[in-house]
Amino acid sequence: MKPDSKNKPSQPLGRILSITGKDYLRALNLKLGHLDLDRNYYALLLIGNAEEEITQQELADLLEIDKVSMLRSIDYLSEKGYVNRVKIDTDRRKYSLELTAKARKALPEIERSYVELNKIAFKGIDAAQIDDLLSNLKTIKNNLNEYSSNL
């Protein structure tokens, strides 16, 4: 598909964002390949940075993923020895999530890797352009959410 004008994308926006996301995750996996994880780094950061205990549902809400995907992610992190589920005394149906010592040891490196990779991704782009990009992506997300909720 050829662009009709300078301002129109040559590919659907979703494809451009998906490919960019895959490239970002590929680079992150190369950087953190010595950890026995290939995904869910950000979930670990969210659990580790939570000021209070965080439940599976709260984490799913933060990640904007469905319950089934969240359960798969937590199962994966648990099997790899990074997360423990802890029953909440007041509601036996709910579990809070806690990082293991293995995860706490890896957390600073994961955080540094995100910072370094973001610097690489934004190389040659000034701070104002980065702010504009992030603001525009948020607007696009909100527009699509509003559109979907009105269908």
N, C-alpha and C positions, 0 to 999 in steps of 0.2 A: 504494500500500500504506500503510494507516494504522497507526501504532504502537499496540500493545496496551497498553503502559504507558509511563511516563515514561522508563524505562531502556532501552527497545528502540529501535534505530535505525529510521527510517522507510524507509531505503534499505539495500541490501546494503553492508557495510563496504567492499568492494572498489570499488564505485562512488563512494562518498564520498571515498576516498583517491585514486582516479583523477582525479576532477574537481578535487580540491584540488591534485594534482600538476600538472595541465594549467594551472590558474590561476597557479601558482607559476612554471612555465616560460614562460607567456605574459608575465608581468611581467618575468622575467629577460631574455627576448628583446627586450622593449621597451627595457629599460635598456641592453642591450648590442647593440642593433640596428645600430650603426655598424660593429661588427666584422662581417666577412663570414661569420659563423657563425650557425647557428640551433639548435645543439645541441652536446653534447659538451664543454661548458665544464668540467664537473667532471672529466672524463677529463684535460683539460689540467692542472688543478690537481694531480691525482694524479701525473701524469708529472713535473711541475715540482717537487713536494714529495718525490719519491722520493730517499732518501739515496744510493742506488746506482742503477746502471742498472736499468731495469725492462723486462721482456719483454712482448710482446703477451699471453701467457698469464697472466702475473702481474697485468696490468692488468684482464684479463677476470675473473679471480678476485676482485679488489678491487671491481669494478663488479657482480659477480654476473650476468654475461651470458655467453651461449654464444660459442663460437669464431667462428661465422659473423657474428654481430652485432658482435663485436669487430673482425673484419676490415673490415666495412663502415664502422665508426666511424673506424678508422685510415686507411682509404682516403680517407674524407671529409676528415679533418683534414690528411692529406698533400696532397690536391688543393688545399685551401685555403691551403697553405703554412705550416701550424702545426707539423707533426711530420715528422721524418725517421725512416725505418727504417734501422737499422745492423746488418749481419750480425755475429753473435757468432762470434769466431774459433774458439772451442772446439767449436761446434756450428753448422754452416752452415745447419741447418734453422730455427734460431731467430734472431729479430731483437730487438734492444733498441730502445727508442724514445727519441728525443731531441727536445727542443723547438727550434724555429727561433728566430732573433732576433725575428721577428714575434710568435711566441707568448710569448716572454719579456717583450716589451714590453707585451703585453695582460694578462699574468698578474696583476699587482697590481690592475688595474681589475676583473678577473673576481672576484678574491678579495673586494675591497671591495663589489662588487655583491651577492655572497652574504650578506655580513655585514649590509648595509643591508636587503636583502630579508627576511632572517630577523627583523630588528628590526621591520619593518613587519608581517610575518606574526604575530609574537608580541605585538603591541601589545595592551595591556590584560590580558595574562596574566602573572602573577607568576612569578618564577624557580622556585619550588617546583612550580607547576603545569606549567611547561615540562619540568622534570626528570621529573615524573610521566608526562606525555604521552610523552616519548621512551622512558622505561622501559617504559610500557605497550605502545607500538608495537613495541619490541624483543621483548617477551613474546609479542605476537600473531604476529609474524614467526616466532619460534621454535616456537610452537604449530602454526602452519600447515606449517612445514618438517617437524616431527616427524610430523604427520598424513600428509603426502604421502609421507614415506619409509616409512611403515608400510603403505601401500596395495599 
